[in-house]
Amino acid sequence: MHKRLFLLLSLAFLATVAVRAATDPMVGDWKLNPQKSKLVDEMKVASAGGNKYSFDFGGPQAETIVVDGTDQPGMAGTTLSVAAGEGNWVVVRKKDGHVLLKAIWTLLKDKGQLQDDYTQFAGNGQATHIVYVYDRRGPGEGFAGDWVSTTQQMDTVYVLNVRPYEDGGLSLAIPAQGYTKNVKFDGHDYPDPGSTNGRMTSARRVSERTVELTDTRPDKSARTQRISVSEDGKTLTMTIRVPERTDPNVLVFDRQ
């Protein structure tokens, strides 16, 4: 009797999840459309005298290291190294000896542009490859300057999986990065599983087709992600606003 009751309750729960998955417009597999997306990135490089430079990638604070190719202490328990080559710099960030990213910077044209051949490595070994082109804003010499990019070429297939999570929440997974974020729409802050700097995430459901996530770091700066699904259910748009940046990142996904 108890086994039968448990089975009936389990089947009822699964049926509820199945109905919610079928009716929630957010749920599904979404593939990034690079042609319709816009990634805005800014990094500031400043000479600190001799072969020492300050690097501001939008983190809580700038990192100052010697450009000699050695691993040196960076933000959030990582190491940062920059090696100068013939016309390029090779930037590598590691965590516990594991390479998180590698970027090859090359000055273009009249040195008013910089190409960033960027590869990010997930914990599962998968790599995401993007080639950015930055424009120099304001004064600067060599690799030093305020660099802003609105042009990029993504070679990696980037898929977002959205699934129901617990009672009314959503699970957002990016297999290429080995990353999953589970959110509850209760307004409370929860630790971000992919954060290396103590980032917390809260979520709210704006409407049936729109949710908003707010990521807050210990320094209180906040990043917002607004995720909306089109009326026909075929397109998902993620608008990401980062502090101190005028233009947001806009990622457009097509339903698979």
Secondary structure, DSSP 8 states (H G I E B T S, - for coil): -HHHHHHHHHHHHHHHHHHHHHH-TT-EEEEE-TTT-B--EEEEEEE-STTEEEEESSSSS-EEEESSS--EE-GGG-EEEEEE-SSEEEEEEEETTEEEEEEEEEEETTTTEEEEEEEEE-TTS-EEEEEEEEEEESS--TT-EEEEEEEEEE-S--EEEEEEETTTEEEEEEGGGTEEEEE-TTS--EE-TT-SS--EEEEEEEETTEEEEEEE-TT--EEEEEEEE-TTSSEEEEEEE-TT-SS-EEEEEEE-
